[in-house]
Amino acid sequence: MVEAGLSKIFSFIRRLRMILELVVVDLFKKGKRSLSVFSSVPEPWQSRWHDVKEDDERLLWSSVAFSHRVPSVAPYTKGWLIISDRGLYFACKGRAGIKLAFRRWSPPLWMWTNHGKKTALCSFFFNSEDEWSIFLPNMEDLFRSRLFHFEMKGKKCFKSQRQK
């Protein structure tokens, strides 16, 4: 009983921290944003990504992110989302250093949902049983311009994909 209460309190604190940090990201990223801003991965995430990526793998998108539903990562964990032409990566700090959850694909569908003016939830669907959801700063226009060819064109597409 006490553990459930503490878990809810920690979850609330992590969620509040996520919202505040995404608002701060939005405040300091005012002005004109370009695709080149999202064409690099900062250290220490870059070193860890280079350890696992394929030699000819190309970066499509990267951003500060918070987990919502990522395998083996607690909800609202701060990290860095890396999307390449070969996979989806979520890097975060763990007890033993940088933890990297990744999934190779042929490519996933994705769906963007705005959560207010500053926050968005992006869900990636690899197959009917495999879905990741990640909170991002609300930069939908730039995200779509890089990943439009993976975009889901409505819920009917998702339903038919999940039934296969």
C-alpha positions in Angstrom: 0.0 0.0 0.0 2.8 2.4 0.9 4.8 1.4 -2.2 1.8 2.2 -4.4 1.5 5.6 -2.8 5.2 6.4 -3.2 5.1 5.2 -6.8 2.3 7.6 -7.6 4.1 10.5 -5.9 7.4 9.7 -7.8 5.4 9.4 -11.1 3.7 12.8 -10.4 7.1 14.4 -9.7 8.7 13.0 -12.8 5.7 14.2 -14.9 5.9 17.7 -13.4 9.7 17.8 -14.1 9.1 16.7 -17.7 6.5 19.4 -18.3 8.7 22.1 -16.8 11.7 21.0 -18.8 9.8 20.9 -22.1 8.5 24.4 -21.4 12.0 25.6 -20.8 13.2 24.0 -24.0 10.5 25.8 -25.9 11.3 29.2 -24.2 15.0 28.9 -25.2 14.4 27.6 -28.7 12.3 30.6 -29.7 12.8 32.0 -33.2 13.5 30.3 -36.4 14.3 26.6 -36.1 15.9 24.7 -38.9 16.3 21.0 -39.8 20.0 21.3 -39.2 19.3 21.8 -35.4 18.0 18.2 -35.4 20.8 16.7 -37.4 23.2 16.2 -34.6 23.2 14.2 -31.3 25.0 15.9 -28.4 27.4 14.1 -26.1 27.1 11.9 -24.1 24.3 10.4 -26.1 26.4 10.5 -29.3 29.1 8.2 -28.1 26.6 5.6 -27.0 24.7 5.8 -30.3 27.9 5.4 -32.3 28.6 2.2 -30.3 25.5 0.5 -31.7 24.6 2.1 -35.0 25.5 0.6 -38.3 28.3 2.3 -40.3 26.1 3.7 -43.1 23.2 4.6 -40.8 21.9 8.2 -41.3 20.4 10.4 -38.6 16.9 11.8 -39.4 15.8 13.4 -36.2 17.1 13.9 -32.6 15.6 15.8 -29.7 15.4 15.9 -25.9 12.6 13.5 -25.0 10.8 11.9 -22.1 9.7 8.3 -22.1 6.0 7.4 -21.8 6.1 3.8 -22.9 9.6 2.5 -23.8 10.7 -1.0 -23.0 12.7 -1.2 -19.7 12.5 2.6 -19.1 10.4 4.2 -16.4 7.7 6.6 -17.5 8.7 10.3 -17.7 12.5 9.5 -17.8 14.5 12.2 -19.4 16.6 11.2 -22.3 17.4 11.8 -26.0 15.4 10.5 -28.9 17.4 9.5 -31.9 15.6 8.5 -35.1 17.7 7.2 -38.0 17.0 5.6 -41.3 17.4 2.2 -39.6 16.1 2.5 -36.1 14.6 4.3 -33.2 16.8 4.9 -30.1 16.1 6.3 -26.7 19.2 7.2 -24.6 18.9 8.0 -20.9 21.0 7.9 -17.8 20.8 4.7 -15.8 22.5 3.4 -12.7 25.4 2.0 -14.7 25.9 4.9 -17.1 24.1 5.7 -20.4 21.2 3.2 -21.1 20.2 2.9 -24.7 16.9 1.3 -25.7 16.7 0.7 -29.4 14.6 -1.0 -32.0 15.5 -1.7 -35.6 12.6 -1.6 -38.0 11.3 -1.7 -41.5 9.9 1.4 -40.8 7.4 2.1 -38.1 4.3 4.1 -38.5 4.0 7.1 -36.1 1.3 9.3 -34.8 1.7 12.8 -33.2 -0.7 14.0 -30.5 -0.5 17.5 -29.1 -0.6 17.8 -25.3 -1.1 21.5 -24.9 1.1 24.2 -26.5 4.5 23.0 -25.3 4.2 19.2 -25.2 3.4 16.4 -27.6 3.2 12.6 -27.4 4.6 10.7 -30.4 3.7 7.0 -30.7 5.7 4.6 -32.9 4.1 1.4 -34.1 6.5 -1.3 -35.2 3.9 -4.1 -35.4 0.7 -5.0 -33.7 2.3 -5.8 -30.3 5.2 -3.4 -30.3 4.6 0.3 -29.6 6.7 3.1 -28.1 5.3 6.4 -26.9 7.6 9.4 -26.2 6.9 12.9 -25.0 8.6 15.6 -27.1 8.7 19.4 -27.3 5.9 20.5 -29.6 7.9 20.9 -32.8 5.4 19.1 -35.1 6.2 21.0 -38.2 9.9 20.1 -38.2 9.2 16.5 -37.1 6.8 16.0 -39.9 9.1 17.5 -42.5 11.8 14.9 -41.6 9.6 11.8 -41.1 6.5 12.4 -43.2 7.1 9.2 -45.2 6.6 7.1 -42.0 3.5 9.0 -40.9 0.2 7.3 -40.2 -2.6 8.7 -42.2 -5.4 8.2 -39.6 -6.6 5.8 -37.1 -8.1 3.4 -39.7 -4.5 2.7 -40.9 -3.5 1.9 -37.3 -6.4 -0.5 -36.8 -5.8 -2.3 -40.0 -2.0 -2.5 -39.1 -2.7 -3.9 -35.7 -5.1 -6.6 -37.1 -2.4 -8.0 -39.4 
